[in-house]
C-alpha cells in the first residue's frame, strides 16, 4: 500500500531509519527518475526556502520524493513543487498529483503566494492565500 510521509521533522520517514542512507536514497531517486529532468541541473540557491518535503513509500520501498520550495529570485512563479523523483512503475497522474497536493497542504505556504507551480507547469491555488475566493472556507455563501 502506498503512503505519503513527511521527510523532515522529528517523527519523519528520514529520522525513522539511517538518516544518511535515507537522504541518499531520496537524492538518487530524484537524479535517476526525475519528473522534471531539467531540475537536476539546478543548483540549490542560498535564498531558497523549503516549506515541505515528503516521500512516497510502498511498504519499506521508497518510490517517490518531492519538495515545496520558494525561490525568491523567480519573481514570476516563486513557489513551486521541485525535486520530484518517482520510480517509473509508480509514475501515474494520481501519484504525482496526490504528492503535490500533500506537499501544498503540509507546507502552510505564506499566504502572499497566491499560486504554486506544479510539476506540469500548471498554477495551483495556494489554499492558505489571502486572495478572496482562495482562502479555506471561502465559497458560496448561503443567503
C-alpha positions in Angstrom: 0.0 0.0 0.0 1.3 3.4 -0.9 1.8 6.0 1.9 2.9 9.6 1.7 5.1 10.6 4.7 6.9 13.7 5.9 10.6 13.6 5.1 11.6 16.4 7.6 10.9 16.7 11.3 11.4 14.6 14.4 8.9 11.9 13.5 9.7 11.8 9.8 10.5 9.0 7.5 14.1 10.1 7.3 14.5 10.1 11.1 12.9 6.7 11.4 15.9 4.9 10.0 19.5 5.7 9.0 19.2 9.4 8.0 22.2 9.4 5.8 21.1 6.3 3.8 17.6 7.6 3.5 18.7 11.1 2.3 21.0 9.4 -0.2 18.1 7.2 -1.4 15.9 10.3 -1.9 18.7 12.1 -3.9 19.3 9.0 -6.1 15.5 8.8 -6.8 15.5 12.5 -7.8 18.5 12.2 -10.1 17.8 8.8 -11.5 14.0 9.2 -12.0 13.2 13.0 -12.1 9.7 14.1 -13.1 11.3 17.3 -14.4 14.7 16.3 -15.7 15.8 20.0 -16.2 15.7 20.4 -12.4 18.6 18.1 -12.0 20.9 20.7 -13.5 19.8 23.4 -11.0 21.9 24.4 -8.0 20.3 25.0 -4.6 20.2 28.8 -4.3 21.2 30.3 -0.9 17.8 32.0 -0.6 15.6 29.0 -1.4 13.0 28.3 1.3 11.9 24.8 1.9 8.3 24.6 3.1 7.6 20.9 3.0 9.3 17.7 1.9 7.7 14.3 1.5 8.2 10.8 0.3 6.0 8.1 -1.1 6.7 4.6 0.1 5.3 1.2 -0.8 5.8 -0.8 2.4 9.5 -0.3 3.1 10.4 0.7 -0.5 10.9 4.4 -1.3 9.1 5.1 -4.6 8.8 8.9 -4.7 10.1 12.2 -3.2 9.5 15.9 -3.7 9.6 19.3 -2.1 7.6 22.5 -1.9 10.0 25.4 -2.2 10.1 29.1 -2.8 12.8 30.7 -4.9 12.5 34.5 -4.4 14.6 35.3 -7.5 11.9 33.6 -9.6 9.7 36.6 -9.5 7.1 35.3 -11.9 6.4 32.0 -10.1 8.5 31.7 -6.9 6.5 28.9 -5.2 6.8 25.5 -6.9 6.9 21.8 -6.5 10.6 20.9 -7.0 12.9 17.9 -6.9 10.2 15.3 -7.6 11.5 11.8 -8.4 9.2 8.9 -8.9 10.0 5.3 -9.9 8.6 4.7 -13.4 6.3 1.9 -12.4 4.6 4.3 -9.9 4.6 7.4 -12.0 0.9 8.0 -12.6 -1.0 11.2 -12.7 -2.7 10.1 -9.5 0.6 9.6 -7.6 2.1 12.9 -8.9 -1.0 15.0 -8.2 -1.6 13.4 -4.7 2.0 14.0 -3.7 1.8 17.6 -5.0 -1.4 18.1 -3.0 0.1 16.7 0.2 3.1 19.0 -0.1 0.9 22.0 -0.6 -1.3 21.2 2.3 1.6 20.3 4.6 3.6 23.4 3.6 1.4 26.1 5.1 2.8 28.3 2.4 3.0 32.0 3.1 -0.4 33.5 2.1 1.4 36.1 -0.1 2.0 33.4 -2.7 -1.4 33.0 -4.4 -0.3 30.1 -6.6 2.2 27.2 -6.6 3.7 25.9 -9.9 3.1 22.2 -10.2 5.5 19.8 -12.0 3.5 20.2 -15.2 3.7 24.0 -15.1 0.1 24.4 -14.0 -0.6 27.0 -11.4 -2.4 25.6 -8.3 -4.1 28.0 -5.9 -2.5 28.2 -2.5 -5.1 27.1 -0.1 -3.6 29.5 2.5 -3.6 32.5 0.3 -5.3 35.7 1.5 -6.7 36.3 -2.0 -10.5 36.5 -1.9 -12.0 33.2 -3.1 -8.9 31.2 -2.5 -8.9 31.0 1.3 -10.1 27.9 3.1 -13.7 28.3 3.9 -14.3 30.8 1.1 -17.1 29.5 -1.0 -20.7 30.1 -1.9 -22.4 31.9 0.9 -25.9 30.9 2.0 -28.5 33.7 1.5 
